[in-house]
Amino acid sequence: MDNNGDKHLDNYEFEWGLRENGHVLSPMDLDRLFRYFDKNRDGRISYDEFLRCLRGDLNDRRRNLIGLAYQKLDRTHDGKVNIEDMRVAYDVSFHPDFKKGAKSRDQILQEFMA
């Protein structure tokens, strides 16, 4: 679907992606559906926009689970998860690049946090 590889779908790519999957819509329905997914109204649908629309809003159970995971990661209890928190929470010794000696502990953590 993402013909130009920019990790976004413009209206043309969106229409042809739907057609390739057997969904032929009227121009009005296509425009309405495109606008539904294009949350920031930039004329493109990002992967995140697409997923958010499919998943919907977080229910209370999911929100609570995320909160618990965040509390576990926030070792300094400052309301932020930073690299210092991750040094304690994430054991990079099992990471393939660390095992091969291709990357240091800090390089892996920086990449993870990016």
C-alpha positions in Angstrom: 0.0 0.0 0.0 2.8 2.4 0.9 4.1 2.7 -2.6 6.7 5.4 -2.0 7.9 3.9 1.3 7.4 7.0 3.4 5.5 5.2 6.1 2.4 7.2 5.3 -0.6 6.7 3.0 -1.8 9.5 0.9 -5.3 9.4 -0.6 -4.2 7.7 -3.7 -2.3 4.9 -1.9 -5.1 4.5 0.5 -7.7 4.1 -2.3 -5.5 1.6 -4.2 -4.7 -0.4 -1.1 -8.4 -0.8 -0.5 -9.0 -1.7 -4.1 -6.2 -4.3 -4.0 -8.0 -5.9 -1.1 -11.4 -6.0 -2.8 -12.9 -2.8 -1.3 -14.2 -0.4 -4.0 -15.8 2.7 -2.4 -17.6 5.7 -3.8 -15.5 8.9 -3.9 -17.6 10.2 -1.0 -17.2 7.1 1.1 -13.5 7.0 0.4 -13.1 10.6 1.4 -15.1 10.1 4.6 -13.0 7.0 5.5 -9.7 8.7 4.7 -10.6 11.7 6.9 -11.6 9.3 9.7 -8.1 7.8 9.8 -6.2 11.1 9.1 -6.5 12.3 12.7 -4.0 15.2 12.3 -5.5 16.3 9.0 -2.2 16.5 7.2 -3.5 14.7 4.1 -1.7 11.4 5.0 -2.4 8.5 7.2 0.5 7.4 9.4 0.8 3.9 10.7 0.1 5.2 14.3 -3.0 6.9 13.1 -4.2 3.8 11.4 -3.6 1.6 14.4 -5.2 4.1 16.9 -8.4 4.0 14.8 -8.4 0.2 14.6 -7.7 -0.3 18.3 -10.0 2.5 19.6 -9.6 4.2 22.9 -8.0 2.6 25.9 -10.4 0.9 28.2 -9.9 1.2 32.0 -8.3 -2.2 32.2 -5.7 -1.5 29.5 -5.1 2.0 31.0 -4.5 0.4 34.5 -2.1 -2.2 33.0 -0.1 0.5 31.3 0.0 2.5 34.5 1.3 -0.5 36.4 4.0 -1.1 33.8 5.0 2.5 33.8 5.3 2.5 37.7 7.5 -0.5 37.5 9.8 1.1 34.9 9.9 4.5 36.7 12.5 3.4 39.4 13.2 7.0 40.5 9.5 7.8 40.9 9.9 11.2 39.2 7.1 10.6 36.7 9.5 10.0 33.8 11.1 6.8 32.4 14.7 7.7 31.5 17.8 5.8 30.7 18.8 5.5 34.4 15.5 3.8 35.1 16.0 1.5 32.1 19.5 0.5 33.2 17.8 -1.1 36.2 14.8 -2.5 34.5 16.2 -3.8 31.2 19.0 -6.4 31.2 20.7 -6.0 27.9 23.0 -9.0 28.4 20.6 -11.2 26.4 20.4 -8.8 23.5 22.1 -10.4 20.4 24.2 -7.3 19.6 25.5 -7.1 23.2 26.3 -10.9 23.1 28.3 -10.4 19.9 30.0 -7.3 21.3 28.6 -5.3 18.4 27.0 -2.7 20.8 27.6 -1.5 24.3 25.0 -1.5 27.1 24.5 2.2 26.6 24.1 2.0 22.8 21.4 -0.6 23.2 19.6 1.4 25.9 19.8 4.6 23.8 18.4 2.7 20.8 15.6 1.2 23.0 14.7 4.7 24.4 14.7 6.4 20.9 
